[in-house]
Amino acid sequence: MKMRKLADSFKYARDGIKKAFVDERNFRIHCVAAVLVVILGIILGLSLVEFAVIIFVTGFVLAAELINTAIENTVNMITREYSEEAKLIKDISAGFVLIAAVTAAFVGVFIFVGSFFRLIGE
């Protein structure tokens, strides 16, 4: 019985990710960036620790985008009319994604530039 509930939880999560991928342009952009980052990491031969950090920050950006989408959809469900409060909630949520993405970009630059110089120095 509990395994069925666990399986259902994974199914619901998968459904949410699929829906976000179909409906949310920014989520698709982040997914493509994630794939490219993994490919670049393989090409540059990142260490396991570097790869773990890259995977973590990439996953964090994707999770932030999902949270942002959930918050925006919740606000839209509550009110379709313009309000400063609703705008503020959406703006803060978008800011969360921006901070996550910029942080991930900096981490990526630090790791990839170092790996690139190690690669050409060999």
Buried (B, 14 or more C-beta within 10 A) or exposed (E): EEEEEEEEEEEEEEEEBEEBEEEBEBBBEBBEBBEEBBEBBEEBEBEEEBBEBBBEBBEBBBEBBBBBBEBBBEBEEEEEEEEEEBEEBBEEBBEBBEEBBEBBBEBBEEBBEEBEEEEEEE
